[in-house]
Amino acid sequence: MKEKLNNLKIEFIERLAIISNQDDLEILNKDYLGKAWKLQEILKWIKDLSNDDKKIIWPEANKLRDFISEEIEKKGLEIEEQRYANIEELEKIDVSWEYTNIPLWHKHPISITSNLLEEIFISMWFKVEDGPQVENERLNFDMLNIPDNHPARDVWDTFWISDEINKDKAPWEKVLLRTHTSPVQVREMLKWKLPIKIIVPGRVFRYEQEDARHTCNFYQLEWLVIWEKVTFWDLKWTLETAMKKLLWEKTNLRFRPSIFPFTEPSAEIDVSCQICAWTWEKNGKNCSMCSGSWFVELLWAWMVHPKVLSWAGIDPEIYSGFAFGMWIDRIAAQRFWVNSSRMFYQSKLKLNEQF
Ligand code: DAH
């Protein structure tokens, strides 16, 4: 009889060990302690035992019953604890996360302006493209009709990547920090998918003497349209519409002839100074943005040079294109009346918090 009790105990321990949820535990509980409990059978046999044997077996059987009910209760608590631990893990919230992000609530004025420009051009069915900030010499200069030794290279003096990296490269493959977003024009043309209608916002770098209008790194927005019979009028209309949407209805544009190796003809485009237009009395000749001239040089544009098209494999006899580049920083300064775009790079939270 003792052996039977022992076997029952071993069997119970084995079954208990593999149980991991309340439902299975309930079944086990019924099996051992319920009405049809296994112990019950043993108790029936005990009835037929001699009085001496009963004295020994009864306490043993009671002990086993207590053991089983204690173990089941313990297991129940364990299962419950594990369930809560799982829920905790699943629904864990890092309360410090939001705290550290509070100072990031203000978008930088350059990002705001860039996003606005993207929205305006997307509404005119332009696609937004991107390109690398570390560019090769061929795309940044050569393919844009600015060969080595061309005087125009001085205008776009830049930071070259260290000699260590550049030393084994062919002269035109040397890498540099791109001076403008124009190389993305070439990258897009080389995909040979016409028509092209893209804008390219992005960061550019120059070796510059810093002042209110010049910084060593700034943001440009490039624009390129290539298709059959594209003309200057398409460019003028698109540009005027975009600037009026971005600044205000009465914004004027002024086109002046200029020279860029990758456009022919070329123009510099001035936009009426927003700071002076609104606060004429205050600024006038002292305006650090336009020096009292009422206009700020913000854009450069015109028809893509036929050489640039043909080098990229596009037939200039069939297709024409126009392009422009603008400085997002200067546009942001105009839009938000900040009189020096250099302030955007001085990590002044007081400035950013106003937007
Ligand atoms: N890439 C020129 C610069 O950074 C600006 C520019 C001029 C872009 C004429 C153009 C363009 O797309 O057509 O100064």
Residues whose N, C-alpha, C, O or C-beta is under 5 A from the ligand:
A	BS01	DAH	T179 H180 S182 W223 F260 T263 W300 A301 W302 A323 F324 G325
